[in-house]
Amino acid sequence: MTLTRPSPLRARRLLRGERLRDVARATGLHETYISLAERGDRVLGGRLLVRLAEHYATPAEVLVLEMRRWASRESEAGRRGGK
């Protein structure tokens, strides 16, 4: 089993000591959408992006850039066998 680094979105949430439920309540978003975004399985855009950016007090562009960089590194690690 390959362990990967948490995404920037998940890392932000964990550093704040929040659960998915906490972010969902604060943003009005469903936990599933937040979880999918954290895993990189949902496009970070629209209402989801705006609400998360507001919640984390971070420009939306920064969140998108961080997630793109993370996804790129994760896909590269997967191609190398997680090493």
C-alpha positions as CSV (number, residue, x, y, z in Angstrom):
1,M,0.0,0.0,0.0
2,T,1.4,3.4,-1.0
3,L,1.0,6.2,1.5
4,T,0.6,9.6,-0.1
5,R,0.8,13.1,1.3
6,P,-2.5,14.7,2.2
7,S,-3.8,17.3,-0.3
8,P,-3.4,20.9,0.6
9,L,-7.1,21.2,1.2
10,R,-7.0,18.3,3.7
11,A,-3.9,19.6,5.3
12,R,-5.5,23.0,5.9
13,R,-8.5,21.3,7.5
14,L,-6.4,19.1,9.7
15,L,-4.1,21.9,10.8
16,R,-7.2,23.8,11.9
17,G,-8.4,20.8,13.9
18,E,-11.6,20.5,11.8
19,R,-13.6,17.5,10.7
20,L,-15.3,17.3,7.4
21,R,-18.5,17.9,9.3
22,D,-17.2,21.2,10.7
23,V,-16.2,22.5,7.3
24,A,-19.5,21.4,5.8
25,R,-21.4,23.3,8.4
26,A,-19.3,26.4,8.1
27,T,-19.5,26.5,4.3
28,G,-23.0,25.1,3.6
29,L,-21.4,22.4,1.4
30,H,-22.0,18.7,1.6
31,E,-19.3,16.6,3.3
32,T,-19.1,14.4,0.2
33,Y,-18.2,17.3,-2.1
34,I,-15.5,18.5,0.3
35,S,-14.1,15.0,0.7
36,L,-14.0,14.5,-3.1
37,A,-12.3,17.9,-3.6
38,E,-9.7,17.0,-0.9
39,R,-8.9,13.8,-2.7
40,G,-8.7,15.5,-6.1
41,D,-11.7,13.6,-7.4
42,R,-13.8,16.7,-7.9
43,V,-13.0,19.8,-9.9
44,L,-12.3,22.6,-7.5
45,G,-14.4,25.4,-9.0
46,G,-17.6,27.3,-8.8
47,R,-19.4,27.5,-5.5
48,L,-17.2,24.8,-3.9
49,L,-14.0,26.8,-4.6
50,V,-15.5,30.1,-3.5
51,R,-16.8,28.7,-0.2
52,L,-13.6,26.9,0.7
53,A,-11.5,29.9,-0.2
54,E,-13.7,32.0,2.1
55,H,-13.6,29.4,4.9
56,Y,-9.8,29.1,4.7
57,A,-9.3,32.8,4.2
58,T,-7.2,32.0,1.1
59,P,-7.5,33.4,-2.4
60,A,-9.2,30.9,-4.7
61,E,-6.3,31.0,-7.1
62,V,-4.0,29.9,-4.4
63,L,-6.1,26.9,-3.5
64,V,-6.4,25.9,-7.2
65,L,-2.6,26.2,-7.7
66,E,-1.8,24.2,-4.6
67,M,-4.2,21.4,-5.6
68,R,-2.7,21.3,-9.1
69,R,0.8,21.0,-7.8
70,W,-0.2,18.3,-5.4
71,A,-2.1,16.4,-8.1
72,S,0.9,16.6,-10.4
73,R,3.3,15.3,-7.7
74,E,0.9,12.5,-6.7
75,S,0.5,11.3,-10.3
76,E,4.3,11.4,-10.7
77,A,4.8,9.4,-7.5
78,G,2.2,6.9,-8.8
79,R,4.1,6.5,-12.0
80,R,7.3,5.8,-10.1
81,G,5.6,3.3,-7.9
82,G,5.1,5.6,-4.9
83,K,8.9,6.0,-4.2
